[in-house]
């Protein structure tokens, strides 16, 4: 039934968009066969990339690994290695509190991450002592979004925990833009 609801939503979007463009002719249903003749989807499209399911699975695996091996430290994350410059990254900003770099698997034309140098595993593990750092991450995200010419808008995302699809347990802020994003996000 999910596929049918999505197909209805696609049909509605198609007809609405044709109407909005003023291109509805005497027979608006002539386009329906094209939509309905396509294979039935099993899920609705979201703002996430096609690899969303693999990202969710990666988050589940990471969470399970963390629970099996609680001695794993934050120095073991890919972001800690990027901070130490052991792993290459397209770095776009650095200061004493954070670093920003382009995402290796972008979900939009512009997609970069802002990470703290102090390895907080996730937002829910932050404390009141982290208030200045958290604010700084958002200010840096805003400034970089401006430099990246995202004046038409952008989305800021922080995944938190397994159900939030967090796959790297080093707090990071996603800044995503450069195209129209849809809602709801996931």
C-alpha positions as CSV (number, residue, x, y, z in Angstrom):
1,X,0.0,0.0,0.0
2,X,2.9,2.3,0.5
3,X,3.7,2.1,-3.2
4,X,0.1,3.0,-4.1
5,X,0.2,6.1,-1.8
6,X,3.5,7.2,-3.4
7,X,2.1,6.6,-6.9
8,X,-0.9,8.8,-6.0
9,X,1.4,11.5,-4.7
10,X,3.4,11.3,-7.9
11,X,0.3,11.6,-10.0
12,X,-0.9,14.6,-7.9
13,X,2.5,16.3,-8.2
14,X,2.5,15.7,-12.0
15,X,-0.9,17.1,-12.5
16,X,-0.4,19.9,-10.1
17,X,2.9,20.9,-11.8
18,X,1.4,20.8,-15.3
19,X,-1.5,23.0,-14.0
20,X,1.0,25.4,-12.3
21,X,2.9,25.7,-15.6
22,X,-0.3,26.4,-17.4
23,X,0.1,23.5,-19.8
24,X,-3.0,21.5,-18.9
25,X,-4.9,20.8,-22.1
26,X,-8.4,19.6,-22.7
27,X,-7.3,16.1,-21.6
28,X,-5.2,16.3,-18.5
29,X,-5.6,12.5,-18.1
30,X,-3.5,11.9,-21.2
31,X,-0.4,11.9,-19.0
32,X,-1.8,9.4,-16.5
33,X,-0.9,6.3,-18.5
34,X,2.7,7.3,-18.5
35,X,2.9,7.6,-14.7
36,X,0.9,4.5,-14.0
37,X,2.7,2.3,-16.6
38,X,6.0,2.7,-14.7
39,X,6.9,-0.1,-12.2
40,X,5.3,0.4,-8.8
41,X,7.7,1.9,-6.3
42,X,8.2,0.2,-2.9
43,X,8.9,3.4,-1.1
44,X,8.4,7.1,-1.4
45,X,11.2,9.4,-2.6
46,X,12.8,11.5,0.1
47,X,15.4,14.2,0.2
48,X,18.0,11.6,1.0
49,X,20.3,10.1,-1.6
50,X,19.6,6.7,-3.2
51,X,22.0,5.3,-0.6
52,X,19.8,6.2,2.3
53,X,19.0,2.6,3.2
54,X,22.7,1.8,3.2
55,X,23.4,4.8,5.5
56,X,20.7,3.5,7.9
57,X,22.2,0.1,7.8
58,X,25.7,1.5,8.4
59,X,24.3,3.4,11.4
60,X,22.9,0.2,12.8
61,X,26.2,-1.7,12.3
62,X,28.2,1.1,13.9
63,X,25.9,1.2,16.9
64,X,26.1,-2.6,17.3
65,X,29.9,-2.4,17.1
66,X,30.1,0.4,19.7
67,X,27.9,-1.7,22.0
68,X,30.1,-4.8,21.5
69,X,33.4,-2.9,22.0
70,X,32.8,0.0,24.4
71,X,36.6,0.6,24.7
72,X,36.6,2.0,21.1
73,X,37.7,5.6,21.4
74,X,36.9,8.7,19.4
75,X,40.4,8.6,18.0
76,X,39.2,5.6,15.9
77,X,36.7,7.5,13.8
78,X,37.3,8.7,10.3
79,X,36.8,12.3,11.4
80,X,39.5,12.0,14.0
81,X,41.8,10.7,11.3
82,X,40.8,13.6,9.0
83,X,41.5,16.1,11.9
84,X,45.0,14.5,12.3
85,X,45.4,14.7,8.5
86,X,46.0,10.9,8.3
87,X,43.2,10.7,5.7
88,X,42.8,13.1,2.9
89,X,39.8,15.4,2.8
90,X,38.7,18.5,0.7
91,X,39.1,20.9,3.7
92,X,37.3,24.2,3.2
93,X,37.8,25.7,6.7
94,X,39.9,25.2,9.9
95,X,40.2,27.1,13.1
96,X,41.2,26.2,16.7
97,X,37.7,24.8,17.4
98,X,36.6,23.0,14.3
99,X,37.2,21.9,10.7
100,X,34.9,21.8,7.7
101,X,35.3,19.7,4.5
102,X,33.2,18.5,1.6
103,X,31.3,15.2,2.1
104,X,32.7,12.3,0.2
105,X,29.1,11.1,-0.7
106,X,27.2,14.3,-1.3
107,X,23.4,14.2,-1.4
108,X,23.2,17.7,-3.1
109,X,25.4,19.9,-5.3
110,X,26.7,21.4,-2.0
111,X,27.3,19.2,0.9
112,X,29.9,19.8,3.5
113,X,30.5,18.8,7.2
114,X,31.5,21.0,10.1
115,X,33.1,18.9,12.9
116,X,34.5,19.9,16.3
117,X,38.2,19.2,17.1
118,X,37.0,18.1,20.5
119,X,35.5,14.7,19.7
120,X,32.0,14.7,21.2
121,X,30.4,11.4,20.1
122,X,26.9,12.8,19.5
123,X,24.8,15.8,20.2
124,X,23.0,14.0,23.1
125,X,26.5,13.5,24.7
126,X,27.2,17.2,24.8
127,X,27.0,19.2,28.0
128,X,26.3,22.7,29.0
129,X,30.1,23.2,28.8
130,X,29.8,22.7,25.1
131,X,27.4,25.6,24.5
132,X,30.1,27.9,23.0
133,X,31.4,25.1,20.7
134,X,28.0,24.1,19.5
135,X,27.2,27.7,18.7
136,X,30.5,28.1,16.9
137,X,29.8,25.1,14.7
138,X,26.5,26.7,13.6
139,X,28.1,30.1,13.0
140,X,30.9,28.5,10.9
141,X,28.2,26.5,9.0
142,X,26.3,29.8,8.2
143,X,29.5,31.6,7.1
144,X,30.6,28.7,4.8
145,X,27.0,28.4,3.4
146,X,27.3,32.1,2.4
147,X,30.8,31.5,0.8
148,X,29.3,28.5,-1.1
149,X,26.6,30.8,-2.5
150,X,23.7,29.1,-0.8
151,X,21.7,32.3,-0.7
152,X,18.5,30.6,-1.8
153,X,18.7,28.3,1.3
154,X,20.2,25.2,2.7
155,X,19.5,22.6,5.3
156,X,21.6,21.9,8.5
157,X,21.4,18.4,9.8
158,X,22.8,16.7,12.9
159,X,22.2,12.9,13.0
160,X,22.0,11.6,16.6
161,X,22.3,7.9,17.5
162,X,21.2,4.8,15.6
163,X,17.6,5.9,14.9
164,X,19.0,9.3,13.7
165,X,21.1,7.4,11.2
166,X,24.4,8.5,12.8
167,X,27.1,6.3,11.3
168,X,30.2,8.2,12.6
169,X,30.3,8.8,16.3
170,X,32.0,12.1,16.2
171,X,29.5,15.0,16.3
172,X,29.2,16.6,12.8
173,X,26.9,19.2,11.2
174,X,25.8,18.5,7.6
175,X,25.2,21.6,5.5
176,X,23.2,20.6,2.4
177,X,22.1,22.9,-0.4
178,X,22.4,24.0,-4.0
179,X,19.0,22.6,-5.1
180,X,15.4,22.6,-3.9
181,X,15.1,20.3,-0.9
182,X,11.8,18.6,-0.2
183,X,9.9,18.1,3.1
184,X,9.7,16.0,5.2
185,X,13.3,15.0,5.0
186,X,13.1,11.3,5.9
